[in-house]
Amino acid sequence: VRAQVKLIDHLGIDKLLCVAGGSFGGMQVLEWAANHPERTHAAIPIATTAHHSPMLIAFSEVGRQAIYADPNWQDGDYYGAPKRPDAGLAVARMVGHITYLSEESMQQKFGRRLQDRVRYGYEFQTEFQIESYLKYNGLNFTRRFDANAYLYITKAMDYFDLSAETGSLAAAFANSIDLRFLVISFTSDWLYPSYHSKEMVGALTAAGADVTYLDVRSSWGHDAFLLEVETMTNLLSGFLHRLVVAEKIVAPVATYANGHALNPAAKVPITP
């Protein structure tokens, strides 16, 4: 987040309309709200938490151990080597991906159906569709992600604890009372269950912040914040419109003729 603050400083942006993000991005939203409240009008933390629970740290550690156990990891010094720790990273991704789903979504999508066969093979091969799905996602992940980056990101998530310095979440949000919050969780998310968001909402309310909370019914688990596109579009657009109106923000509007802007600097107020 400190790097993001430096970026908007470099861009000459004094104050953002809103910071929004889901999962790890939601943790960054909370960091913005707690420690840089003067730089934004609003915050939208989605499917996230103010601190990792022991169970979440445990899942992260299993993924890290898979990477450590890959002989190609070489204590992280594998750049330029003929092989990368892709096997370990793939397993780490498979473990992580399970936490993004839900039992209901896996039942709907895969059930106990077999992949490319009609009966059990009684062998150590991929047989179930869910196995094939996880292996595909693990392999595909290695083509676009770095194992060391995975280690550092999961460690950063495990270390994150918004109330570590203040002793309580309400105290952490003490300087955030001028912000407007929209907190969103999902009913089937067992990675960051709804009670994590409710804990944040309670702390924000205790601090005196303006907060709206929505627990969206969905069967997609943690991935719901990426898959419930129509619902998320409606929620975010409605909140942002009300925010613009409430803050009396003037939006730049250009007049076009034949594809060319005639007055790109013109501004109009947005009204309800």
C-alpha positions as CSV (number, residue, x, y, z in Angstrom):
1,V,0.0,0.0,0.0
2,R,2.9,2.4,0.7
3,A,4.0,1.8,-2.9
4,Q,0.5,2.6,-4.1
5,V,0.5,5.8,-2.1
6,K,3.8,6.8,-3.7
7,L,2.3,6.0,-7.1
8,I,-0.7,8.4,-6.7
9,D,1.7,11.0,-5.3
10,H,3.8,10.6,-8.5
11,L,0.6,10.9,-10.6
12,G,-0.4,14.1,-8.8
13,I,-3.6,12.5,-7.3
14,D,-4.4,14.1,-3.9
15,K,-7.5,12.0,-3.1
16,L,-9.1,8.9,-4.6
17,L,-12.8,8.5,-5.0
18,C,-12.7,5.0,-3.7
19,V,-10.4,2.1,-3.0
20,A,-11.9,-1.4,-3.7
21,G,-10.6,-4.9,-3.7
22,G,-11.4,-8.5,-3.0
23,S,-9.5,-11.1,-1.0
24,F,-5.8,-10.0,-0.7
25,G,-6.9,-6.8,-2.4
26,G,-9.5,-6.3,0.3
27,M,-6.7,-6.4,2.9
28,Q,-5.0,-3.6,1.1
29,V,-8.3,-1.7,1.1
30,L,-8.4,-2.0,4.8
31,E,-4.8,-0.8,5.1
32,W,-5.8,2.3,3.0
33,A,-8.8,3.0,5.2
34,A,-6.9,2.6,8.5
35,N,-3.6,4.3,7.7
36,H,-4.3,6.6,4.8
37,P,-7.9,7.7,5.3
38,E,-7.2,11.2,4.1
39,R,-6.4,9.9,0.6
40,T,-9.8,8.4,-0.3
41,H,-13.5,9.2,0.1
42,A,-14.6,5.5,0.4
43,A,-13.5,1.9,0.8
44,I,-15.0,-1.3,-0.5
45,P,-13.4,-4.4,1.1
46,I,-14.8,-7.5,-0.6
47,A,-14.6,-11.2,0.6
48,T,-11.7,-10.4,2.9
49,T,-10.5,-10.4,6.5
50,A,-8.7,-8.1,8.9
51,H,-6.4,-10.9,9.9
52,H,-5.7,-14.5,8.9
53,S,-7.0,-17.1,11.3
54,P,-4.8,-20.1,12.3
55,M,-6.7,-22.3,9.7
56,L,-5.8,-19.9,6.9
57,I,-2.2,-19.7,8.0
58,A,-2.2,-23.6,8.0
59,F,-3.5,-23.7,4.4
60,S,-0.8,-21.2,3.3
61,E,1.9,-23.2,5.0
62,V,0.9,-26.5,3.2
63,G,1.3,-24.6,-0.1
64,R,4.7,-23.2,0.9
65,Q,5.9,-26.7,2.1
66,A,5.0,-28.1,-1.3
67,I,7.3,-25.5,-3.0
68,Y,10.1,-26.1,-0.4
69,A,9.9,-29.8,-1.1
70,D,10.4,-29.4,-4.8
71,P,14.2,-30.0,-5.4
72,N,14.1,-27.4,-8.2
73,W,13.3,-24.6,-5.7
74,Q,17.0,-24.6,-4.5
75,D,16.2,-22.3,-1.6
76,G,14.7,-19.8,-4.0
77,D,17.8,-19.5,-6.2
78,Y,16.4,-21.1,-9.3
79,Y,16.5,-18.2,-11.8
80,G,18.6,-19.2,-14.8
81,A,18.4,-22.9,-13.9
82,P,17.1,-25.3,-16.5
83,K,14.1,-26.2,-14.3
84,R,11.8,-24.2,-12.0
85,P,9.9,-25.5,-9.0
86,D,6.7,-25.9,-11.1
87,A,5.7,-29.2,-9.5
88,G,5.7,-27.7,-6.0
89,L,3.9,-24.5,-7.2
90,A,1.3,-26.6,-9.0
91,V,0.5,-28.5,-5.8
92,A,0.4,-25.2,-3.8
93,R,-2.1,-23.8,-6.3
94,M,-4.2,-26.9,-6.1
95,V,-4.4,-26.6,-2.3
96,G,-5.2,-22.9,-2.6
97,H,-7.8,-23.4,-5.3
98,I,-9.8,-25.8,-3.1
99,T,-10.3,-23.0,-0.6
100,Y,-11.7,-20.7,-3.3
101,L,-14.5,-23.2,-4.1
102,S,-17.4,-24.5,-1.9
103,E,-18.7,-28.0,-1.3
104,E,-21.9,-27.0,-3.1
105,S,-20.2,-25.6,-6.2
106,M,-17.9,-28.7,-6.4
107,Q,-20.9,-30.9,-6.1
108,Q,-22.8,-29.0,-8.8
109,K,-19.8,-28.8,-11.2
110,F,-18.2,-32.2,-10.7
111,G,-20.0,-34.5,-8.3
112,R,-18.3,-37.9,-8.2
113,R,-18.2,-38.0,-12.0
114,L,-15.2,-39.7,-13.6
115,Q,-12.9,-38.2,-16.3
116,D,-12.7,-40.0,-19.6
117,R,-13.8,-43.4,-18.2
118,V,-16.9,-45.1,-17.0
119,R,-15.5,-47.2,-14.1
120,Y,-12.8,-47.1,-11.5
121,G,-9.3,-48.0,-12.8
122,Y,-8.0,-49.0,-9.3
123,E,-4.7,-47.3,-10.2
124,F,-2.8,-44.2,-9.1
125,Q,-3.9,-42.0,-12.0
126,T,-6.3,-39.1,-12.4
127,E,-9.8,-40.6,-12.4
128,F,-12.3,-38.1,-11.0
129,Q,-13.3,-34.9,-12.8
130,I,-12.4,-32.8,-9.8
131,E,-8.9,-34.3,-9.8
132,S,-8.5,-33.4,-13.5
133,Y,-9.7,-29.9,-12.8
134,L,-7.3,-29.3,-10.0
135,K,-4.3,-30.7,-11.9
136,Y,-5.2,-28.5,-14.9
137,N,-5.4,-25.3,-12.7
138,G,-2.2,-26.2,-11.0
139,L,-0.3,-26.7,-14.2
140,N,-1.8,-23.6,-15.9
141,F,-0.8,-21.5,-12.8
142,T,2.9,-22.3,-13.2
143,R,2.9,-20.8,-16.7
144,R,2.0,-17.4,-15.4
145,F,3.2,-17.2,-11.8
146,D,6.5,-17.4,-9.9
147,A,7.0,-19.7,-7.0
148,N,9.0,-17.2,-4.9
149,A,6.2,-14.6,-5.5
150,Y,3.7,-17.1,-4.2
151,L,5.8,-17.6,-1.1
152,Y,6.1,-13.9,-0.4
153,I,2.4,-13.1,-1.1
154,T,1.1,-15.9,1.2
155,K,3.5,-14.7,3.9
156,A,2.3,-11.2,3.5
157,M,-1.3,-12.4,3.9
158,D,-0.4,-14.4,7.0
159,Y,1.4,-11.5,8.6
160,F,-1.4,-9.1,7.9
161,D,-3.2,-8.1,11.2
162,L,-4.9,-4.7,11.1
163,S,-5.3,-4.6,14.9
164,A,-1.8,-5.7,15.8
165,E,-0.6,-2.2,16.7
166,T,-3.8,-0.8,18.2
167,G,-5.1,-3.7,20.1
168,S,-8.5,-3.7,18.5
169,L,-10.2,-3.3,15.2
170,A,-12.3,-0.4,16.4
171,A,-9.1,1.5,17.4
172,A,-7.5,0.7,14.1
173,F,-10.4,2.4,12.3
174,A,-10.4,5.4,14.7
175,N,-9.2,7.8,12.0
176,S,-11.5,6.3,9.3
177,I,-14.8,7.8,10.4
178,D,-15.0,10.3,7.5
179,L,-14.9,7.5,4.9
180,R,-18.0,5.6,3.6
181,F,-17.7,1.9,3.6
182,L,-19.3,-0.9,1.6
183,V,-18.4,-4.3,3.1
184,I,-19.3,-7.4,1.0
185,S,-19.1,-11.0,1.9
186,F,-20.6,-14.2,0.5
187,T,-22.6,-16.9,2.2
188,S,-20.7,-19.9,0.9
189,D,-17.2,-18.4,1.3
190,W,-15.4,-20.6,3.8
191,L,-12.0,-19.1,3.2
192,Y,-13.1,-15.7,4.6
193,P,-16.5,-16.6,6.1
194,S,-19.1,-13.9,6.6
195,Y,-18.3,-13.5,10.3
196,H,-14.9,-12.0,9.3
197,S,-16.8,-9.2,7.5
198,K,-19.3,-8.9,10.3
199,E,-16.4,-8.4,12.8
200,M,-15.1,-5.6,10.6
201,V,-18.6,-4.0,10.4
202,G,-18.9,-4.1,14.1
203,A,-15.6,-2.4,14.6
204,L,-16.4,0.2,12.0
205,T,-19.7,0.9,13.6
206,A,-18.1,1.2,17.0
207,A,-15.6,3.7,15.6
208,G,-18.5,5.8,14.2
209,A,-17.9,5.1,10.5
210,D,-20.6,5.2,7.8
211,V,-20.8,1.5,6.8
212,T,-23.1,-0.6,4.6
213,Y,-22.8,-4.4,4.8
214,L,-24.1,-6.9,2.4
215,D,-23.8,-10.7,2.7
216,V,-24.5,-12.0,-0.8
217,R,-26.2,-15.3,-1.2
218,S,-24.1,-17.4,-3.6
219,S,-23.0,-21.0,-4.0
220,W,-19.6,-20.2,-5.6
221,G,-17.5,-20.0,-2.4
222,H,-14.7,-17.4,-2.2
223,D,-14.6,-17.2,-6.0
224,A,-18.1,-15.6,-5.9
225,F,-16.6,-12.1,-5.9
226,L,-15.2,-12.9,-9.3
227,L,-18.1,-14.9,-10.7
228,E,-21.2,-13.0,-9.5
229,V,-20.6,-10.4,-12.1
230,E,-24.1,-8.9,-12.4
231,T,-24.7,-8.7,-8.7
232,M,-21.3,-7.1,-8.1
233,T,-21.8,-4.6,-11.0
234,N,-25.2,-3.5,-9.5
235,L,-23.8,-3.2,-6.0
236,L,-20.7,-1.3,-6.8
237,S,-22.2,1.0,-9.4
238,G,-25.1,1.9,-7.1
239,F,-22.7,2.6,-4.2
240,L,-20.3,4.7,-6.3
241,H,-23.1,6.7,-7.8
242,R,-24.5,7.5,-4.3
243,L,-20.9,8.4,-3.2
244,V,-20.4,10.8,-6.1
245,V,-23.7,12.5,-5.4
246,A,-23.1,12.7,-1.6
247,E,-19.6,14.1,-2.0
248,K,-20.8,16.6,-4.7
249,I,-18.1,15.5,-7.0
250,V,-17.8,17.2,-10.3
251,A,-17.1,14.9,-13.2
252,P,-15.2,15.9,-16.4
253,V,-17.4,15.6,-19.5
254,A,-16.2,16.1,-23.0
255,T,-18.4,17.2,-26.0
256,Y,-17.6,15.3,-29.1
257,A,-18.2,16.1,-32.8
258,N,-17.0,13.8,-35.6
259,G,-15.1,11.8,-33.1
260,H,-13.1,14.8,-31.7
261,A,-13.4,16.3,-28.2
262,L,-14.4,20.0,-28.5
263,N,-14.2,20.9,-24.8
264,P,-12.3,18.1,-22.9
265,A,-12.0,20.3,-19.8
266,A,-15.7,20.9,-19.3
267,K,-17.1,19.7,-16.0
268,V,-20.7,19.0,-14.8
269,P,-22.0,18.1,-11.4
270,I,-23.5,14.7,-11.0
271,T,-27.0,14.7,-9.5
272,P,-29.4,12.0,-8.3
